[in-house]
C-alpha cells in the first residue's frame, strides 16, 4: 500500500491526462471550454483526494502514538500535491503540444475576432477612444498588438507554466487548510 501511495500523485497525473483527452475528443469535442472545466474539476478533486490520503496516514500514525507538528503534517500533505502539480504540468505541456490543437484553434479564432472587431472606422475609433495606449496606432498596428497578446496567451509553454504555478498554489493552500482543520478536529476528540 505504501508503494502505491508513493506513486499515487504520478498515477493521478496520468489519469488526469486520460480524462482530459477523453473530455476533449469524446465528451466535449465541440466545446473546448467544457473540456477545460472538466480538467480543472478533476485537478481540484485529485488534490483533495491526495491530501485526504496523506492525512489519513498521519491520523493512523498518531493513533499509534507517533507525534508530529503542524509543519511536519503540512509537509507530508503538500509534498503529494506538489508531485501531482509537477506531473500535471508536464501532462498539460504534452497535451497542448502533441495531443490537442485547442490552443491553435483558439489563436485562429482570436485573430479572426480581432480583424472583425476592427473592420469599420466606427469600431476602430471606438477602440481608440476606449484605450489611450492604442489611440496613436493604425488599424494594422492594433491588430498586430492584439495578435501578439493572443500569441502569448495561447503559447503551450505559458499555459502549462501558469497551470503548474496555479496548481502548486492551490495545493499548498488546500494543504494548509486541511492540516489546520485536521489538527483542530484531533484536539476536539
SULDAJO-V174504 format. One record per residue. N is the residue number from 1. PSI is psi in radians with two decimals (* if undefined). NEAR is the number of other ideal C-beta (glycine too) atoms within 12 Angstrom. Layout:
N_PSI_NEAR, N_PSI_NEAR
This chain:
1_-0.74_11, 2_-0.59_12, 3_-0.77_8, 4_-0.72_12, 5_-0.62_23, 6_-0.48_18, 7_-0.07_19, 8_-0.75_29, 9_-0.67_37, 10_-0.71_25, 11_-0.79_25, 12_-0.57_34, 13_-0.74_37, 14_-0.64_22, 15_-0.72_26, 16_-0.79_38, 17_-0.75_32, 18_-0.76_22, 19_-0.71_30, 20_-0.74_37, 21_-0.76_28, 22_-0.75_21, 23_-0.68_30, 24_-0.54_30, 25_-0.46_20, 26_-1.00_16, 27_-0.80_19, 28_0.83_22, 29_-0.67_16, 30_0.05_14, 31_1.44_15, 32_-0.48_27, 33_-0.69_17, 34_-0.64_19, 35_-0.72_30, 36_-0.68_26, 37_-0.71_19, 38_-0.74_26, 39_-0.72_38, 40_-0.82_24, 41_-0.70_18, 42_-0.75_31, 43_-0.86_38, 44_-0.71_25, 45_-0.78_21, 46_-0.62_38, 47_-0.77_41, 48_-0.74_26, 49_-0.78_28, 50_-0.76_43, 51_-0.76_40, 52_-0.77_25, 53_-0.74_29, 54_-0.73_39, 55_-0.57_33, 56_-0.73_22, 57_-0.70_27, 58_-0.73_32, 59_-0.78_24, 60_-0.71_17, 61_-0.68_19, 62_-0.62_23, 63_-0.47_13, 64_0.04_11, 65_0.03_8, 66_2.38_15, 67_2.54_13, 68_2.75_25, 69_3.10_14, 70_-0.83_23, 71_-0.65_15, 72_-0.75_19, 73_-0.74_33, 74_-0.75_30, 75_-0.73_20, 76_-0.84_33, 77_-0.75_42, 78_-0.57_34, 79_-0.67_26, 80_-0.71_41, 81_-0.58_44, 82_-0.72_32, 83_-0.75_30, 84_-0.75_45, 85_-0.69_39, 86_-0.82_26, 87_-0.80_35, 88_-0.63_43, 89_-0.76_32, 90_-0.68_28, 91_-0.69_38, 92_-0.74_39, 93_-0.81_27, 94_-0.72_23, 95_-0.88_35, 96_-0.40_36, 97_-0.63_19, 98_-0.37_16, 99_-0.86_23, 100_2.65_32, 101_0.33_19, 102_-0.82_32, 103_-0.63_31, 104_-0.71_21, 105_-0.77_21, 106_-0.72_25, 107_-0.80_26, 108_-0.70_18, 109_-0.74_19, 110_-0.68_24, 111_-0.80_23, 112_-0.76_18, 113_-0.66_18, 114_-0.80_27, 115_-0.74_22, 116_-0.58_15, 117_-0.28_20, 118_0.38_29, 119_-0.25_16, 120_2.77_13, 121_-0.59_12, 122_-0.79_12, 123_-0.71_20, 124_-0.81_26, 125_-0.64_16, 126_-0.80_16, 127_-0.71_27, 128_-0.65_22, 129_-0.58_12, 130_-0.37_14, 131_1.90_16, 132_-0.53_10, 133_-0.41_12, 134_-0.07_23, 135_-0.59_16, 136_0.04_11, 137_2.67_19, 138_2.99_16, 139_-0.81_22, 140_-0.68_14, 141_-0.68_19, 142_-0.73_29, 143_-0.71_27, 144_-0.73_19, 145_-0.79_23, 146_-0.71_28, 147_-0.59_23, 148_-0.61_18, 149_-0.73_19, 150_-0.76_26, 151_-0.69_23, 152_-0.82_19, 153_-0.05_19, 154_0.27_28, 155_2.15_21, 156_-0.60_30, 157_-0.71_21, 158_-0.80_20, 159_-0.81_30, 160_-0.63_29, 161_-0.78_22, 162_-0.71_22, 163_-0.73_31, 164_-0.81_28, 165_-0.76_20, 166_-0.74_23, 167_-0.72_39, 168_-0.80_27, 169_-0.83_19, 170_-0.75_30, 171_-0.75_38, 172_-0.74_26, 173_-0.84_22, 174_-0.67_35, 175_-0.78_36, 176_-0.86_23, 177_-0.75_22, 178_-0.76_35, 179_-0.71_32, 180_-0.86_21, 181_-0.70_20, 182_-0.84_30, 183_-0.61_25, 184_-0.78_14, 185_-0.62_15, 186_-0.63_20, 187_-0.55_11, 188_-0.39_8, 189_*_10
